[in-house]
Amino acid sequence: MRLSTKGRYAVMAMVDLAKHSDGQPVVLADIAERQAISLSYLEQLFAKLRNGGLVKSVRGPGGGYLLGHGADETRISDIILAVDEPIRATRCTPGAPLGCSGNKVRCLTHDLWEELGNQIHLYLSSVTLADVVAQRVLGLSGVIHRAAHGVYEPDSERPALTQ
């Protein structure tokens, strides 16, 4: 399963907003520059995020966007769903009685892919913006990245990267 650009960019922009707001509105142009995302594309995404209640707009001088809820209350799955990005791995419409194959029956692997989509949704529902900003979702890829750049936690030992 692959998440589309719309979902990825929405999450990137919301993490940027959470990281840089400090209680003050953040201008979309700043997010666009930091994240290398088209400003017009961000405007479209933020309209959906605003309609979903995930961000609030502030007009006038010093205006921009604020989080609609605390970073610790905003789940990654909420962001993806707010921009109309389905979290599923099957071609079938969820809950549809007909399947995805040409003869309208469920394919042999339908349940496998449907459950994968459910697991992805559960995982993204367990991660908040605050988790991402605080880098609490670093798995093995984070350990490898930090080790490659000589960055280690102050009270931890150097990670062993043996095969």
N, C-alpha and C positions, 0 to 999 in steps of 0.2 A: 504494500500500500504506500502511496506517495501523497503527501500533503501538498496542495497546490500553493502557488505563489501567494494567492490571496490570504490563505490561512497563516502561512509563514510570516508574511510581511505584517499582518495584523498583530501577531504575537511579538515580533521584533519591535514594532512601534510602541506597543503597550509596555513592554519591558523598559524601553528607552524612557517613556513618559514616567514610569514608576521610579526609575533611577535618577532622573534629572529634575523632577518637579519640586521637591522640598517644600511642598505646600503652595507653590506659586505656579501660575499657568505656564505651560510650555507651548511655544509657537511651533506649528507643524513644519515650517521651513527648517527649523533647527533639527527636528527629528529626521526630516528628509535628508539633510546634509550628513548627519552622523551615521545614518543607516543606509545611505546610498539608495534611497527609494524616491521615485518620482513624486513631487509635491501633489500633482493632480490625482495620482493614484491614492496617496494618503488621504486626501480630502474625501474621496469616495469611501474609503474604509472607515474613516472617522465619522462620517454621516451614519453608517450602519452601527458603529460602536455607540454613538450617541443615542440612536433610536433604541438600542438594547440596554441603555442605562449604564454602560460601562465607563463612559466618559461624560464630562460636563464641559460645555463651552463657556468661555468668559469673553465677552465682547469689549471692544474699546482699547485704549492705550494700555499696554501691559497685559492684554488678553491672550488667550490661547486655550489650551485644554488642561483639565485636571482629571484625575481618576474619579469615577463615579462612586467607588467604594474603596476601602483600604486595600493596599497591595496584598495583604494577607487574607483578604476576603474574595479576591478576584481569581477565579480558577482559569487555567489555560483553556480548558474545554469550553468555558463560557465565551471566551474571545473568539475561538474558532467558529462556534455555532452562531455568534452574533453577526459574523460576516457571511453567513449562509454557506458555510463550508461543512459538508456532511462528514461525519467521522464513521466511515464504513469501508469495508474492503470488498464488498460484493457489487455486482452490477445491478442486482435486483433492487427494486424499491422496497424499503423496509415495511414489513407487514403486508405486502402484496401477496395475494393467493397464488399468482402465477410466478414462475421462475424466470431465470435470466437466459436460458438457452433458447435456441431457435424454435423448438417445439413447445415452448412455454412451460417446461417442467424445470424443477430445480436441478442444477448440476450436481454431480457427485460430491463436489468439494464445497457446496454452498454452506453447510453448517460450519465447516472449518473457517472459511473466510468471514462468516457472520460473527463467530465467536472472537476472531482476531479483532474485528472492529469494536466489539464490546470491550475487550481487554484494553485496547488503545484508549477508548473513551474513559474507562475506569482510571487508567493511569493519568491521563490529562486532567481528569477531575480531581486527582489527588495532589496536583502540583499547582501552586499559586504563583502570582507575579513576585511576591516576596521571596519565595523559594528560588526563583530564577535569578533575581537581582542579587541575593545573598550567596549564589552559587552552591545551593544545597542539593542540586540535581546532578552533580558531577559523578558520573560512573567511571568506568574504566577509561573512557576517552578523556575525561578530565584529568585523571591521574597521569596518563601518558603525556598530555599536553603540558601539564605543570612540570613534570620531570624533564621534558625536552627543553623547557625554558628556564630550568633551575629555580622554579618557584615551589616552595614547600610551606606547609602550615607551620606556624611557630612552635607548637608543642607536639608536632608529630615527627615520626622518623621518616627518612627518605624512603619512598616506595620502591619495592623491589620489582624490577621489570624483567624477570627471567622467563624463559619459555618452558 
